[in-house]
Structure formats: C-alpha cells, structure tokens
Amino acid sequence: MSCLAISPFVESPRLRLRGPCERHLPHLAELANDYDVVKMTGSMPYPYGLEDARTILDKAASLDPRREAMFVIEHDGGPIGVLSFVAGPHGRTEIGYWLGRPYWGKGLATEAVRAAMDWAGSDWGKRVVVACHNADNPASGQVLINAGFLYTGDVEMKFSKARGDKVPVRWMVWLA
Ligand SMILES: CC(C)(COP(=O)(O)OP(=O)(O)OC[C@H]1O[C@@H](n2cnc3c(N)ncnc32)[C@H](O)[C@@H]1OP(=O)(O)O)[C@@H](O)C(=O)NCCC(=O)NCCS
C-alpha cells in the first residue's frame, strides 16, 4: 500500500494535511519514539517503532468516513505529525493530534488544528467536535482554545498506554 486517497487534502500557509502514505512512516516512527510526545496521548505506546507507525495506515484504511478522518501533517514536504478525527464518546467526533518535538513552539499545531476545524465545519459538515487533553498538558489546551474549543468542565480519568496508568483529562468542545 503506498498512499491512502480516502482523506482529502487540507492546506494552510505552512502545512498540508493529507492521507497517510507508506513513505511517511519511518520519519513518523522516529518522531513518535519520544516519551514526551506519546505520554500526552492515550493510545500510543513507548517505545514507538515502525510497526507501531504502520497502525496509522491500518487505522486510516478502516475509518468510518462519516465520523472519522486521518491526516498526516506535512511541513516543507515531509511528515511532522498526525491529526485524526475518531469516533468519540456519545457518538461525537473527537480530534487528536501530535507533532514531533523539533516542530513544537512554532504555532504549527494551532495552524493544523485551525485548518482541520475549518475543513470539518465547512466541507465535512460537522457541527460538534470534542477533544480532551491531559491535565498536565496545558500547551495542548491552548492549541484547542486557539482553534475555537471551550472547556466543558468535565474531567475524567483516562488510560494512557505510554504511561501505563490512568491520567486526568480535561474535555473541550467545538461548536460550528
Ligand atoms: C501539544 C502540542 C501539539 C503543541 O504543539 P505546538 O506546535 O508547539 O503548539 P503551538 O505552537 O501551535 O501552540 C502552543 C500554545 O501553547 C502555549 N503553551 C506552551 N506551553 C505552555 C504551558 N506550559 N502552559 C500554557 N500554555 C503553553 C503556547 O504559548 C502556545 O499558545 P499561543 O500560540 O496562544 O501563544 C505538541 O507539543 C505535541 O505534539 N505534544 C505531544 C503530543 C500532544 O500533546 N498531543 C496532544 C494531545 S491532546
């Protein structure tokens, strides 16, 4: 399998969000093999290898396109992270994302999430999208605020595979 054509292209000034390709996997695996990245996610293991990156393609191939989408975030022609919409609680679509450490602190996550939400609201027709971030990850909360999400006030204990433990997460919601 080379590239999945199931996800549309979403473009922003510095980024291109597109369906995952085989050629993305080695660099994504390298970027994700970083405890400080995966500890902020629910489902990514640590260490993270090429076989783990392959699940990005597997997952993308089995998405329900009404509620789910999977994008690799490209910058300067190469992959720098992943952004996905998955089936979340109460039938809601939930956004998740990560960027490799060399790309942090440049406004790129904000740019990616804003572009993805513009696409979700206009092209995809979503009216409600939810998100959660670990309570010890305020940068991700700020990214979501920058993209128009608001805190619901709900806090829940959620399992983090990399940490091997449950952590408190703060729920947020975006309304079109
Ligand atoms: C969280 C993550 C996506 C942020 O990516 P990024 O490209 O550095 O984010 P941006 O530069 O667009 O924005 C970060 C925002 O957080 C703010 N911020 C950074 N550290 C912060 C902190 N400790 N407390 C509060 N705000 C913080 C920045 O000032 C910035 O806000 P601003 O643009 O309003 O000034 C990235 O660090 C990452 O992928 N981490 C690992 C995986 C992860 O956390 N995924 C999200 C799971 S919910």
The ligand as a Tripos MOL2 file, in Angstrom:
@<TRIPOS>MOLECULE
LIG
   48    50     1     0     0
SMALL
NO_CHARGES

@<TRIPOS>ATOM
      1 C1          0.8970   19.9470   22.4020 C.3       1 LIG1
      2 C2          1.5000   20.1790   21.0200 C.3       1 LIG1
      3 C3          0.5440   19.6510   19.9670 C.3       1 LIG1
      4 C4          1.7180   21.6680   20.8390 C.3       1 LIG1
      5 O1          2.2560   21.8670   19.5400 O.3       1 LIG1
      6 P1          2.8960   23.2970   19.1340 P.3       1 LIG1
      7 O2          3.0490   23.3120   17.6590 O.co2     1 LIG1
      8 O3          4.0780   23.5480   19.9770 O.co2     1 LIG1
      9 O4          1.7150   24.2640   19.5510 O.3       1 LIG1
     10 P2          1.5630   25.8010   19.1270 P.3       1 LIG1
     11 O5          2.9170   26.4040   18.9730 O.co2     1 LIG1
     12 O6          0.6200   25.9160   17.9860 O.co2     1 LIG1
     13 O7          0.8050   26.3880   20.3840 O.3       1 LIG1
     14 C5          1.1800   26.0870   21.6920 C.3       1 LIG1
     15 C6          0.4380   27.0640   22.5940 C.3       1 LIG1
     16 O8          0.5880   26.6250   23.9370 O.3       1 LIG1
     17 C7          1.1750   27.6670   24.6880 C.3       1 LIG1
     18 N1          1.9510   26.9980   25.7050 N.ar      1 LIG1
     19 C8          3.1180   26.3460   25.5630 C.ar      1 LIG1
     20 N2          3.4970   25.8350   26.7460 N.ar      1 LIG1
     21 C9          2.5270   26.1640   27.6380 C.ar      1 LIG1
     22 C10         2.3590   25.9250   29.0200 C.ar      1 LIG1
     23 N3          3.2430   25.2180   29.7430 N.pl3     1 LIG1
     24 N4          1.2290   26.4140   29.6180 N.ar      1 LIG1
     25 C11         0.3200   27.1010   28.8990 C.ar      1 LIG1
     26 N5          0.4380   27.3700   27.5810 N.ar      1 LIG1
     27 C12         1.5320   26.8910   26.9690 C.ar      1 LIG1
     28 C13         1.9740   28.4770   23.7090 C.3       1 LIG1
     29 O9          2.2100   29.7910   24.1720 O.3       1 LIG1
     30 C14         1.0250   28.4530   22.5240 C.3       1 LIG1
     31 O10        -0.0660   29.3210   22.6990 O.3       1 LIG1
     32 P3         -0.1750   30.7350   21.9010 P.3       1 LIG1
     33 O11         0.0140   30.4350   20.4510 O.co2     1 LIG1
     34 O12        -1.5740   31.1920   22.2110 O.co2     1 LIG1
     35 O13         0.9040   31.5970   22.4690 O.co2     1 LIG1
     36 C15         2.8810   19.4590   20.8750 C.3       1 LIG1
     37 O14         3.7120   19.8700   21.9210 O.3       1 LIG1
     38 C16         2.7600   17.9550   20.9080 C.2       1 LIG1
     39 O15         2.5100   17.3240   19.8890 O.2       1 LIG1
     40 N6          2.9480   17.3530   22.0970 N.am      1 LIG1
     41 C17         2.9220   15.9010   22.2620 C.3       1 LIG1
     42 C18         1.5880   15.2600   21.8900 C.3       1 LIG1
     43 C19         0.3960   16.0070   22.4180 C.2       1 LIG1
     44 O16         0.4270   16.6350   23.4540 O.2       1 LIG1
     45 N7         -0.7070   15.9000   21.6900 N.am      1 LIG1
     46 C20        -1.9450   16.4950   22.0880 C.3       1 LIG1
     47 C21        -2.7280   15.5080   22.8730 C.3       1 LIG1
     48 S1         -4.2430   16.2120   23.4840 S.3       1 LIG1
@<TRIPOS>BOND
     1     1     2 1
     2     2     3 1
     3     2     4 1
     4     2    36 1
     5     4     5 1
     6     5     6 1
     7     6     7 2
     8     6     8 1
     9     6     9 1
    10     9    10 1
    11    10    11 2
    12    10    12 1
    13    10    13 1
    14    13    14 1
    15    14    15 1
    16    15    16 1
    17    15    30 1
    18    16    17 1
    19    17    18 1
    20    17    28 1
    21    18    19 ar
    22    18    27 ar
    23    19    20 ar
    24    20    21 ar
    25    21    22 ar
    26    21    27 ar
    27    22    23 1
    28    22    24 ar
    29    24    25 ar
    30    25    26 ar
    31    26    27 ar
    32    28    29 1
    33    28    30 1
    34    30    31 1
    35    31    32 1
    36    32    33 2
    37    32    34 1
    38    32    35 1
    39    36    37 1
    40    36    38 1
    41    38    39 2
    42    38    40 1
    43    40    41 1
    44    41    42 1
    45    42    43 1
    46    43    44 2
    47    43    45 1
    48    45    46 1
    49    46    47 1
    50    47    48 1
@<TRIPOS>SUBSTRUCTURE
     1 LIG1         1 GROUP 0 **** ****
